[in-house]
Amino acid sequence: MRYHVYAGLSDPMALTNAVAVFQGCQGLGMPACGILLVQLTTYLSRAPKSRELEKAFQRAKQCIHDHQGPLPSVPLHLRNTPPQVLAQLGYKLSDCNVNTFLPAGLEGVDFFN
């Protein structure tokens, strides 16, 4: 069973409902799950649509693909670094702002534009 749910941020419950119907159909089987499929189809057809997340993800992948030179490293606080190591390095998570979640050289890049 494949559903392409492009409700994204416009209706964040769309994916939750699709997964619930998938699980319900696995447990019930046909023909009992038919009503679940009708309910999901109706829900998704009426849900507001957005491809914002898909487009942002495509832009992020393109940014990495087009990057010249070695790829930037993942910021230290996003790695699986033990808190003790971060403390030893003098790293304070409280000093982070939204731009520190991007690697060096990509500060201020907005993939949602």
C-alpha positions in Angstrom: 0.0 0.0 0.0 1.5 3.4 -1.0 0.1 6.8 -0.3 1.7 10.0 -1.3 0.7 12.4 1.4 1.6 15.9 0.4 -0.4 17.6 3.1 2.9 18.3 4.9 2.8 21.3 7.2 -0.7 22.3 6.0 -2.2 19.3 7.8 0.4 17.6 10.0 -2.2 14.9 11.1 -2.5 13.6 7.5 0.5 11.3 7.9 -0.6 10.1 11.3 -4.0 9.2 9.9 -2.4 7.4 6.9 -0.2 5.3 9.2 -3.2 4.5 11.5 -5.2 3.3 8.5 -2.3 1.2 7.2 -2.0 -0.5 10.6 -5.7 -0.9 10.9 -5.8 -2.6 7.5 -3.0 -4.9 8.4 -5.0 -6.0 11.5 -8.4 -6.2 10.0 -7.8 -7.2 6.4 -10.3 -6.9 3.6 -13.2 -6.3 3.4 -13.4 -4.9 6.9 -10.7 -2.2 6.3 -12.5 -0.9 3.3 -14.3 1.7 5.4 -10.9 2.9 6.8 -9.6 3.4 3.3 -12.7 5.3 2.3 -12.3 7.5 5.4 -8.6 8.2 4.7 -9.3 8.9 1.0 -11.9 11.4 2.0 -9.7 13.0 4.7 -6.8 13.4 2.3 -8.8 14.7 -0.5 -10.2 17.4 1.8 -6.9 18.2 3.5 -5.1 21.4 2.5 -2.1 20.5 0.4 1.5 21.7 0.6 4.8 20.6 -1.0 6.8 23.0 1.2 8.7 20.3 3.0 9.4 18.3 -0.2 10.8 21.4 -1.9 12.9 22.4 1.1 14.4 18.9 1.2 15.1 19.0 -2.5 16.9 22.4 -2.1 19.0 21.0 0.8 20.1 18.0 -1.2 20.9 20.3 -4.2 23.0 22.5 -1.9 25.0 19.5 -0.8 25.3 18.2 -4.4 26.5 21.6 -5.7 28.9 22.3 -2.7 32.5 22.9 -3.8 35.3 21.3 -1.9 35.0 19.0 1.2 31.6 18.8 2.7 31.2 20.8 5.9 31.2 18.8 9.1 28.1 18.4 11.3 28.1 20.8 14.2 29.4 19.2 17.4 26.2 19.6 19.4 24.3 17.7 16.7 26.5 14.7 16.8 26.2 11.9 19.3 28.7 13.6 21.6 28.4 12.8 25.3 27.6 15.8 27.5 30.8 15.3 29.5 32.9 15.7 26.3 31.0 18.8 25.3 31.6 20.3 28.8 35.4 19.5 28.6 35.5 21.3 25.3 33.8 24.3 26.9 30.8 23.9 24.7 27.5 25.3 26.0 24.3 24.3 24.3 22.6 27.3 25.8 24.8 29.5 23.6 23.3 28.0 20.4 21.0 29.9 18.2 19.1 28.7 15.1 22.0 29.3 12.8 24.3 26.9 14.7 22.3 24.0 13.5 23.8 24.4 10.0 27.4 23.5 9.3 30.0 26.3 9.0 29.7 28.1 5.7 25.9 27.5 5.5 24.9 29.9 8.2 21.8 31.9 7.2 20.8 29.5 4.4 17.0 29.2 4.2 15.8 26.2 2.3 12.2 27.2 2.7 12.4 30.2 0.4 
